[in-house]
Amino acid sequence: MTVTLLRGAGTILTMDDTRRELAGEDILIRDGVIAAIGPALQAPEGADVVDVSGCLMTPGLVNTHHHLYQSLTRAVPGGQDALLFGWLRTLYPIWQRFTPEHMFISAQVGLAELALSGCTLSSDHLYLYPNGSRLEDTIHAASEIGLRFHPTRGAMSIGESAGGLPPDALVENEDAILADCIRVIDAFHDPAEGSMCRVGIAPCSPFSVSTDLMRNAAVLARDKGVMLHTHLAENDEDIAYSLETFGCRPGQYAESLGWVGEDVWHAHCVKLDPSEIALFASTGTGVAHCPCSNCRLGSGIAPLRAMRDAGVPVGLGVDGSASNDAGNLVLEARQAMLLQRVALGADAMSAREALEIATRGGADVLGRPDCGRLAVGKRADIAIWDMSGVHAAGSWDHAALLLAGPTTVRDLFVNGRGVVREGQITTVDLEGVIRRQNELAVKLG
């Protein structure tokens, strides 16, 4: 039995059912679960006692959309100033040269970056598999870093020769895609409470797979009891493609194929109209809001306030590091808050609401009510923010983390394990991983 006592927090922002904010209290962790929260808790014999006085404790942040492999292709010339489709055409030929090592190392870098920004649970959308790459390349990377992981088996099946966007070399046979979905679910998906790895099914987008694959993926996911994920309504080009190709808007297209419900979440949704927002709200369909990527690619400002007000489940995503190009989730939360204020006024979104979206909101989108809040019986996924440094100096309200800082954690516990301690990743030789990442990037250039 492993026991840790986090003693004397300055503030605990619980995100529990009543959104309590506690001062000077402790959290006791036992075997990966929060066993007690309260003042002056007693540390059992042999417990690891961590002094968190003056610190802010929040639930670990939850990342609902990423393409981890893209951390090898940040700031690529030719794609820096392009819209979505042009950006993809620039990057596809580079990604076509990736190997399993590229997938593994880039996932380690991306997950370490997330961990340092307070993230304890991340999804990933891997939709291309060149040169023998497989989904488990990223699963093994997450296991070594120590983050809770929700990888999705993505796919592309319509290449340029068939009128699609990706090059033919990056698309797969649809029967083979479904067969591999079954393989990875059977091998790696753990549906249990507290699971460290759940697998989803995620055809890349309506413009890179067939209607049959979208429909069959939904049937398979429900047969296997796993979640569905894809890109939807990301920008004006996306809407135009849907209207021209399918004769309807993206939300209607998704509904016609069974792609709505509590087991579905869509990335971006920048261009959802009021009828689509109402559809998602009534069906419990989730959204991964990716504000920095949407800004970077000029896609627009997603109607986050309208979605929240309607009751749409919304979490945050950093998206791929080739379109963000950072992977800092607390900065993503700040950007989400600021964009809603730019669009709708200074009172459109508070720092606390944005943090709720980044924690509890993301966990709920991924079907993880055991995560994203600090409460007895929930998983011990905890971010500890040192408020004694320059970033928070003079701050009157540490729980309003997004208004000042810091933007990296002092400590991060995932399932009760210290993945970050004193600002350093504890689980891997991060300097060595970064060195290898840069070597691979140079060879790709």
C-alpha positions in Angstrom: 0.0 0.0 0.0 1.4 3.4 -1.0 0.3 6.4 1.1 1.0 10.1 0.5 0.0 13.1 2.6 -0.1 16.5 0.9 0.0 18.8 3.9 -1.2 22.3 4.4 -2.2 23.6 1.0 -2.7 27.4 0.6 -5.8 26.8 -1.5 -7.5 23.7 -2.8 -9.7 24.3 -5.8 -11.6 21.0 -5.6 -14.0 21.2 -8.7 -16.2 18.8 -6.7 -19.9 18.7 -7.0 -20.3 21.9 -4.9 -17.1 23.5 -6.2 -15.6 24.0 -2.8 -12.5 26.1 -2.2 -10.5 25.1 0.9 -7.7 26.8 2.7 -5.0 25.2 4.8 -6.3 21.7 4.4 -4.6 18.4 3.5 -5.2 15.6 1.0 -4.4 12.0 1.9 -3.8 9.6 -1.0 -4.0 5.9 -0.6 -3.2 3.5 -3.4 -4.0 6.0 -6.1 -7.2 7.2 -4.6 -8.1 10.3 -2.6 -8.8 8.8 0.9 -9.4 12.0 2.9 -9.5 15.8 2.6 -9.5 18.0 5.7 -7.4 20.0 8.2 -4.6 18.5 10.2 -4.9 14.9 8.8 -2.6 12.4 10.4 0.1 10.7 8.3 0.1 7.0 8.6 3.5 5.4 9.5 5.7 5.2 6.3 3.7 7.8 4.4 5.4 10.2 2.0 4.6 13.6 3.5 4.8 16.5 1.0 4.7 20.1 2.2 2.4 22.1 0.0 2.1 25.2 2.2 1.4 28.3 0.2 0.6 26.2 -2.9 -2.5 26.0 -5.0 -3.9 22.5 -5.6 -6.2 21.8 -8.5 -7.4 18.6 -10.1 -5.0 17.4 -12.8 -5.9 19.1 -16.1 -7.5 17.0 -18.9 -6.5 17.2 -22.5 -9.3 16.0 -24.8 -7.6 16.4 -28.2 -4.0 16.0 -29.4 -1.9 14.6 -32.2 1.2 13.7 -30.2 3.2 12.7 -33.3 3.2 16.3 -34.4 5.6 17.4 -31.7 8.3 16.5 -34.2 7.1 19.1 -36.7 6.6 22.4 -34.9 7.0 25.6 -36.8 7.6 24.0 -40.2 8.3 26.5 -42.9 5.6 26.6 -45.6 2.9 25.7 -43.0 3.3 28.5 -40.6 0.9 30.9 -42.3 -1.5 28.5 -44.0 -5.1 27.7 -43.4 -6.1 24.1 -42.4 -6.1 22.4 -45.8 -3.0 24.1 -47.1 -1.3 23.4 -43.8 -2.1 19.7 -44.1 -0.8 19.5 -47.7 2.5 20.9 -46.4 2.9 18.4 -43.6 1.6 15.2 -45.1 4.8 14.5 -47.1 6.9 14.9 -43.9 4.6 12.7 -41.8 4.7 10.0 -44.5 8.4 9.4 -43.6 7.7 8.7 -39.9 8.7 5.4 -38.3 7.6 3.7 -35.0 10.5 5.5 -33.3 9.3 8.9 -34.5 5.8 8.1 -33.0 7.3 6.9 -29.7 9.7 9.8 -29.1 7.3 12.5 -30.2 4.6 11.1 -27.9 7.0 11.1 -25.0 8.0 14.7 -25.6 4.4 15.8 -26.0 3.2 14.0 -22.9 6.1 15.4 -20.8 5.2 18.9 -22.0 1.6 18.3 -21.0 2.6 17.0 -17.6 4.7 20.0 -16.8 1.6 22.2 -17.6 -0.5 20.3 -15.1 -2.1 17.6 -17.3 -2.7 14.2 -15.8 -5.1 12.7 -18.4 -4.7 13.1 -22.2 -6.4 11.7 -25.2 -4.5 11.3 -28.5 -5.8 11.1 -32.1 -3.3 9.1 -34.2 -4.7 8.8 -37.7 -1.7 7.8 -39.9 0.5 4.8 -39.6 3.4 5.0 -42.0 6.3 2.5 -42.1 5.0 0.0 -39.6 3.8 2.5 -37.0 1.1 1.3 -34.6 -1.1 2.8 -31.9 0.9 1.1 -29.2 3.9 3.2 -30.0 2.1 6.0 -28.2 0.6 3.8 -25.6 4.1 2.6 -24.5 5.3 6.2 -24.4 2.4 7.2 -22.1 3.1 4.2 -19.8 6.7 5.3 -19.4 5.9 9.0 -18.8 3.1 8.0 -16.3 0.1 9.9 -17.6 -3.4 8.5 -17.8 -4.0 8.0 -21.5 -7.0 7.8 -23.9 -5.5 7.0 -27.3 -7.8 6.7 -30.3 -7.2 4.6 -33.3 -7.7 7.1 -36.1 -7.6 6.4 -39.8 -7.7 7.9 -43.3 -9.1 5.9 -46.2 -9.7 8.4 -49.1 -6.5 9.5 -50.8 -5.9 12.2 -53.4 -6.6 9.8 -56.3 -10.1 9.3 -54.9 -10.8 13.0 -54.3 -9.6 13.1 -50.7 -7.0 15.4 -49.1 -4.2 13.0 -47.9 -1.7 11.4 -50.3 -2.5 7.9 -51.3 0.5 6.5 -49.3 -1.1 7.6 -46.0 -4.5 6.0 -46.4 -5.5 2.5 -45.4 -7.9 -0.2 -46.5 -11.1 0.2 -44.5 -11.5 -3.5 -43.6 -7.9 -3.4 -42.3 -8.7 -0.3 -40.3 -11.6 -1.9 -38.5 -9.6 -5.1 -37.9 -6.8 -3.1 -36.3 -9.4 -1.2 -34.2 -10.5 -4.5 -32.8 -6.9 -5.6 -32.2 -5.9 -2.6 -30.2 -9.1 -2.5 -28.2 -8.8 -6.1 -27.2 -5.1 -5.6 -26.3 -5.1 -2.3 -24.5 -8.5 -1.0 -23.6 -9.3 -1.1 -19.8 -12.9 0.0 -19.0 -12.4 -0.2 -15.2 -12.7 2.7 -12.9 -9.2 4.2 -12.4 -8.0 2.8 -15.7 -4.7 4.1 -17.0 -5.5 3.4 -20.6 -8.8 3.4 -22.6 -8.9 3.1 -26.3 -11.3 4.9 -28.7 -12.1 4.7 -32.4 -11.5 7.9 -34.4 -11.8 8.1 -38.2 -9.9 11.3 -39.0 -12.5 13.6 -40.6 -15.4 13.6 -43.0 -13.0 14.7 -45.8 -10.6 11.8 -45.3 -12.8 8.7 -44.8 -15.9 7.3 -46.4 -19.4 7.4 -45.1 -19.3 3.7 -44.8 -16.3 3.8 -42.5 -17.9 6.5 -40.3 -21.0 4.4 -40.0 -19.2 1.1 -39.4 -16.9 2.7 -36.9 -19.9 3.8 -34.8 -21.3 0.3 -34.9 -18.0 -1.3 -33.9 -17.4 1.2 -31.1 -20.8 0.5 -29.5 -20.3 -3.2 -29.8 -16.9 -2.9 -28.0 -18.2 -0.3 -25.5 -15.6 2.4 -26.4 -15.9 6.0 -27.4 -15.9 7.7 -30.8 -13.9 10.8 -31.8 -13.3 12.8 -35.0 -12.7 16.4 -36.3 -15.9 18.3 -37.1 -16.9 21.8 -38.3 -13.4 23.1 -37.8 -13.5 26.1 -40.3 -15.3 27.5 -43.3 -13.7 25.1 -45.7 -15.0 22.2 -43.6 -18.5 23.5 -43.7 -18.3 24.1 -47.5 -17.0 20.6 -48.0 -19.9 19.1 -46.0 -22.6 21.1 -47.8 -21.1 20.2 -51.3 -20.3 16.5 -50.6 -23.1 15.4 -48.2 -25.8 18.1 -48.8 -26.0 19.0 -45.1 -24.1 20.6 -42.3 -21.5 18.6 -40.3 -23.8 18.2 -37.3 -26.5 16.8 -39.4 -24.0 14.5 -41.2 -22.8 13.2 -37.8 -26.3 12.6 -36.6 -27.2 10.6 -39.7 -24.3 8.2 -39.1 -24.8 7.6 -35.4 -22.1 10.0 -34.4 -23.9 11.7 -31.5 -24.4 10.7 -27.9 -22.5 10.6 -24.6 -20.0 8.2 -26.1 -18.9 10.7 -28.8 -16.8 13.8 -28.7 -15.9 16.0 -31.7 -12.8 18.2 -32.0 -13.0 21.9 -32.7 -16.6 22.6 -33.6 -15.7 26.2 -34.4 -18.5 26.6 -36.9 -21.4 24.9 -35.1 -24.7 26.7 -35.7 -27.5 27.0 -33.1 -29.3 23.9 -34.3 -26.1 21.8 -34.1 -25.4 23.2 -30.6 -28.9 22.2 -29.6 -28.4 18.7 -31.1 -25.2 18.2 -29.1 -26.8 19.4 -25.9 -29.8 17.2 -26.2 -27.7 14.1 -27.0 -24.8 14.7 -24.6 -22.3 14.8 -27.4 -19.0 16.2 -26.3 -16.7 18.9 -27.8 -12.9 19.3 -27.5 -12.3 23.0 -27.7 -8.8 23.9 -29.1 -8.5 27.7 -28.9 -4.8 28.1 -29.7 -4.8 25.9 -32.7 -8.0 27.5 -34.0 -6.2 30.9 -33.7 -3.0 29.6 -35.3 -4.9 28.3 -38.3 -7.2 31.2 -38.6 -10.3 29.0 -38.1 -12.2 31.3 -35.9 -13.5 31.5 -32.3 -15.6 28.6 -31.3 -19.0 29.4 -29.7 -17.9 28.1 -26.3 -20.2 30.3 -24.3 -23.2 29.3 -26.3 -22.2 25.6 -26.0 -21.8 25.8 -22.2 -25.0 27.7 -21.8 -26.9 25.1 -23.8 -25.4 22.2 -21.7 -23.0 20.8 -24.3 -20.2 18.8 -22.5 -17.0 20.7 -23.4 -13.3 20.0 -22.6 -10.1 21.6 -23.8 -7.5 20.3 -26.2 -4.1 21.5 -27.2 -4.4 19.9 -30.6 -1.2 18.9 -32.5 2.1 20.6 -31.9 2.3 21.3 -35.6 -0.7 23.6 -35.4 -0.5 25.1 -31.9 2.6 24.8 -31.7 2.8 24.4 -28.0 1.3 21.8 -25.7 0.7 23.7 -22.5 -2.8 23.0 -21.2 -3.0 25.7 -18.6 -2.2 28.3 -21.3 -4.9 26.7 -23.4 -7.4 27.4 -20.6 -6.3 31.0 -20.4 -6.7 31.4 -24.2 -10.2 29.9 -24.0 -11.2 32.4 -21.4 -9.6 35.4 -23.2 -11.2 34.5 -26.6 -14.7 34.4 -25.1 -14.1 37.8 -23.5 -12.8 39.2 -26.8 -15.9 38.0 -28.6 -18.6 38.6 -25.9 -17.2 41.0 -23.2 -15.1 40.9 -20.1 -17.7 39.0 -18.1 -18.2 36.2 -20.7 -16.0 33.7 -18.9 -14.3 33.7 -15.5 -11.0 32.1 -14.7 -12.7 29.6 -12.5 -15.1 28.5 -15.3 -12.2 28.1 -17.7 -10.4 25.9 -15.1 -13.5 23.9 -14.6 -13.6 23.2 -18.4 -9.9 22.2 -18.2 -10.4 19.7 -15.4 -13.9 18.4 -14.6 -15.2 19.4 -18.0 -12.6 17.4 -19.9 -12.9 14.4 -17.7 -16.6 14.3 -18.2 -16.2 14.6 -22.0 -13.9 11.5 -21.9 -16.3 9.5 -19.8 -14.1 9.8 -16.7 -16.2 11.0 -13.7 -13.5 9.3 -11.5 -11.1 12.1 -12.6 -11.1 15.9 -12.9 -12.2 16.7 -9.4 -10.6 16.5 -5.9 -13.0 14.5 -3.7 -12.9 11.4 -1.5 -13.0 8.3 -3.7 -11.8 10.0 -6.8 -8.5 9.3 -8.5 -5.5 11.1 -7.0 -4.7 13.1 -10.1 -3.5 16.4 -8.6 -1.6 19.4 -9.9 0.4 21.5 -7.3 1.2 25.1 -8.3 3.9 27.0 -6.4 2.5 30.5 -5.8 5.6 31.9 -4.2 7.4 32.9 -7.4 7.4 35.9 -9.6 4.4 34.9 -11.7 2.0 35.0 -8.8 3.7 37.8 -6.8 1.1 40.3 -5.8 -1.9 38.1 -6.7 -4.8 38.5 -4.4 -6.6 35.4 -5.6 -4.5 32.3 -6.3 -7.5 30.3 -7.3 -7.8 32.6 -10.3 -4.7 30.9 -11.6 -5.3 31.8 -15.3 -5.1 35.6 -14.6 -1.5 35.5 -13.4 0.3 32.2 -13.2 2.4 30.2 -12.9 2.0 28.1 -16.1 4.0 25.1 -15.0 3.5 22.9 -12.0 5.8 22.3 -9.0 4.5 18.7 -8.5 2.1 16.5 -10.4 0.5 13.3 -9.0 -1.1 10.8 -11.4 -2.9 8.0 -9.7 -1.0 9.0 -6.6 2.4 8.7 -8.3 4.7 11.7 -8.4 5.3 12.2 -12.2 6.6 15.7 -11.6 8.5 16.7 -8.5 10.0 20.1 -7.9 9.4 21.0 -11.5 11.2 18.0 -13.0 9.8 14.9 -14.8 10.7 11.9 -12.5 9.8 9.0 -14.8 12.2 9.3 -17.8 15.4 11.0 -18.7 13.8 14.0 -20.3 17.0 15.6 -21.5 17.9 12.4 -23.4 14.4 12.2 -24.9 14.6 15.8 -26.1 18.1 15.2 -27.5 16.8 12.3 -29.6 13.7 14.2 -30.6 15.9 17.0 -32.0 18.1 14.5 -33.8 15.1 13.0 -35.5 13.7 16.4 -36.4 16.9 17.5 -38.1 17.0 14.3 -40.2 13.4 15.0 -41.3 14.3 18.5 -42.4 
